Amino acid sequence: MGSAAPPVACYLAEWYRPEVTHHPLDDTVAKLDAVAATMRVEGSLVELLVTLAVPTDEVIYGVFAAPSPDIVVQVCRRAGIPLERLSSDVAAHIMRLARD
């Protein structure tokens, strides 16, 4: 019998830097997604679920699914976007938009 996958929780990453919010959000997401994909190949269960940018407040939020906060910190560092704050035990309900 195989070993069970570690439980996955949601974490809220926050960046409060103008240099992050002044770049297109797609660029930031691409960097984070690329590192998360690499880490999944390496065996870490991690996924960026959603990102929100609020340029007028110079903040970006990202919700990650991962078995530990350390994995989220590692994704952000490896992407060259170290986070400012990380909240654990985040409840997230992300709905998909209906498309015609």
C-alpha positions as CSV (number, residue, x, y, z in Angstrom):
1,M,0.0,0.0,0.0
2,G,1.4,3.5,-0.9
3,S,1.8,6.2,1.6
4,A,-0.9,8.8,1.9
5,A,-0.3,12.3,0.6
6,P,0.3,14.9,3.3
7,P,-2.8,17.1,4.1
8,V,-3.0,20.3,2.1
9,A,-4.0,23.6,3.6
10,C,-4.5,27.1,2.1
11,Y,-2.1,29.9,2.8
12,L,-2.4,33.6,2.1
13,A,0.8,35.2,0.8
14,E,1.1,39.0,0.8
15,W,3.5,41.4,-0.9
16,Y,3.6,45.1,0.0
17,R,6.1,46.5,-2.5
18,P,5.6,48.9,-5.3
19,E,8.1,47.1,-7.5
20,V,5.9,44.0,-7.4
21,T,2.6,45.8,-8.0
22,H,4.0,48.0,-10.9
23,H,4.8,44.9,-13.0
24,P,2.0,43.1,-14.8
25,L,0.3,40.6,-12.6
26,D,0.6,38.0,-15.3
27,D,4.4,38.2,-15.0
28,T,4.3,37.6,-11.3
29,V,1.9,34.7,-11.6
30,A,4.0,33.2,-14.4
31,K,7.1,33.2,-12.1
32,L,5.3,31.7,-9.2
33,D,3.5,29.1,-11.3
34,A,6.8,28.0,-13.0
35,V,8.5,27.5,-9.6
36,A,5.4,25.7,-8.2
37,A,5.4,23.4,-11.2
38,T,9.1,22.6,-10.8
39,M,8.6,21.9,-7.1
40,R,5.7,19.5,-7.9
41,V,8.0,17.6,-10.2
42,E,10.5,17.5,-7.3
43,G,7.8,16.0,-5.1
44,S,6.2,19.0,-3.3
45,L,2.4,19.3,-3.5
46,V,2.0,23.1,-4.0
47,E,-0.3,25.1,-6.2
48,L,-1.0,28.8,-6.6
49,L,-4.8,29.0,-6.6
50,V,-5.5,32.7,-7.1
51,T,-3.8,36.1,-7.1
52,L,-5.3,39.5,-6.5
53,A,-3.5,42.8,-7.2
54,V,-4.5,46.1,-5.6
55,P,-2.1,48.6,-7.2
56,T,-3.5,51.6,-5.4
57,D,-2.6,50.0,-2.1
58,E,0.7,48.5,-3.6
59,V,-0.3,45.0,-2.5
60,I,-0.6,41.6,-4.1
61,Y,-2.3,38.6,-2.4
62,G,-1.8,35.0,-3.4
63,V,-3.6,31.9,-2.1
64,F,-1.5,28.8,-2.2
65,A,-2.4,25.2,-1.5
66,A,0.4,23.3,0.2
67,P,1.1,20.8,3.0
68,S,3.2,23.4,4.9
69,P,3.9,27.1,5.0
70,D,7.6,26.4,4.4
71,I,6.9,25.2,0.9
72,V,5.0,28.4,0.1
73,V,8.0,30.5,1.4
74,Q,10.3,28.4,-0.8
75,V,8.2,28.9,-3.9
76,C,8.2,32.7,-3.4
77,R,12.0,32.8,-2.7
78,R,12.8,30.7,-5.7
79,A,10.6,32.9,-7.9
80,G,12.6,35.9,-6.7
81,I,9.5,37.4,-5.0
82,P,10.0,36.8,-1.3
83,L,6.8,37.4,0.6
84,E,6.1,40.0,3.2
85,R,3.6,38.1,5.2
86,L,2.1,34.6,5.2
87,S,-1.1,33.6,7.0
88,S,-1.9,30.0,7.8
89,D,-5.3,28.2,8.0
90,V,-6.9,30.3,5.4
91,A,-10.4,29.3,4.3
92,A,-10.7,29.7,0.5
93,H,-13.7,29.1,-1.8
94,I,-12.8,29.8,-5.3
95,M,-15.6,29.6,-7.8
96,R,-15.1,29.2,-11.5
97,L,-16.9,31.6,-13.8
98,A,-19.6,30.1,-16.0
99,R,-18.7,30.7,-19.7
100,D,-21.3,30.9,-22.5
